[in-house]
Amino acid sequence: MNWKEEWKSLVWIAGAFLACYFLPVGIPRFDHAVTEALELVKWYAREHVVLCLVPAFFIAGAISVFVSQESVMKYLGARANKALAYGVASVSGTILAVCSCTVLPLFAGIWKMGAGLGPAATFLYSGPAINVLAIILTARVLGLEIGIARAVGAIGFGVIIGLLMHLIFRKEEQAKADAQARMSPPEVNRPLWKNSLYFASMVGILVFANWGKPLDETGVWHAVWTWKWPIASLCAAGLGFCLVRWFGVTLLGMSLVAVPPLVLAIFLPKDPLIAFVAGVIGFSILTSMDGGETGQWFSSTWTFAKQIFPLLLCGVLASGFLLGRVGYEGIIPSGWVEWAVGGNSLRANLLASVVGAFMYFATLTEVPILQGLMGAGMGKGPALALLLAGPALSLQSMLVINQIMGLKKTAVYVSLVVVLSTAAGILYGAFF
């Protein structure tokens, strides 16, 4: 036996054995951390997988199949007009209003189609960070000053991070630009306005199906929340129209997909998720059985799901084990965090940025979390640092970004988010 080749296996086996042998089962904090990991992944599966990730996977698959590479390169490619590219990427979050996990399939889609690193990084940050409803809620709950600071920081950081990523990896970007310049323009199967309506219907499903209930029971936001499922259903009907009219799907096939969700929605109006799941299953069967464009669409969607979903679940488990859920502790005591982020020191702001970067925040949940931490003595500077780093990153998103871009680019991107958030927290804390 050649031990020079087998020692790595021996180390792994020995390490796994020792970890199991000394597993601290029975210690209350460890047992509670394991429970929190399972509770968080259960909550994530119930609240985000069906309504957030599934539509996002279909959109990502559609980007890779129905959006021409020429279009992506024209607006977001390495040779695109910089003002246009960063402008388009930076305002995406105002439309999508997604979290750090939901934006990942969309990011993977545009990256696969040839988007430049700078605009792609801007899109990756801005998607979850520039959330209009979250910024408004921040201003109302935590104060107008911090709400404005979050809005300015989120918009500015998206562009700054993208530009810095472009500059740091400019040699690779130049090589990509040269390669794109030599590519021949692909054929366009349908005009832009048809594809735009098709994508708008899917984005509408994603946005309105996940429309959160506002604090006030009056106003436009609450009215939209009240009608969110009828609006999402209209978007689904629009998607069906586009597929039948322009994408070769038969009217009979689309009718067979639409009838079960419609019946379930009528007889189970208090459980709209059941009708939504039925629609997703029927739609998946319909597209997977097609041998043309829609079959390619499902295949691309499934590829993204296989690549991203397992990493997300592993990341959620790790996040729950380490930091717990809102109001519950993981293996790391929340008192340590609250003690460390008081005042406006470099340590407090840096720690707030790092904790925010690794912890998972569903859309809007960062506001009540910050409200509790500030009530426990967290400084305003660290609060802003966490607001700028938290929604844009999470442990599970880092795992997926590494799979898409590689370790080096992921490390630089995460470092930029943490450093800029820390600097913004220090400056904000000094003035307020």
Buried (B, 14 or more C-beta within 10 A) or exposed (E): EEEEEEEEEEEEEEEEEEEEEEEEEEEEEBEBBBBBBEBBBEBBEEEBBBBBBBBBBBBBBBBBBBBBBBBBBBBBBBBBEBEEBBBBBBBBBBBBBBBBBBBBBBBBBBBBBBBBBBBBBBBBBBBBBBBEBBBBBBBBBBBEBBBEBBBEBBBBBBBBBBBBBBEBBBEEBEEBBEEBEEEEEEEEEBEEEBBEBBBBBBBBBBBBBBBBEBEEEEEEBBEBBEEBBEBBBBBBBBBBBBBBEBBEBEEEBBEEBBEBBBEBBEEEEEEBBBBBBBBBEBBBEBBBEBEEBBBBBBBBBBBBBEBBBEBBBBBBBBBBBBBBBEEBBBBBEBEEBBEBBBBBBEEBBBBBBBBBBBBBBBBBBBBBBBBEBBEBEBBBBBBBBBBBBBBBBBBBBBBBBBBBBEEEBBBBBBEBBBBBBBBBBBBBBEEB
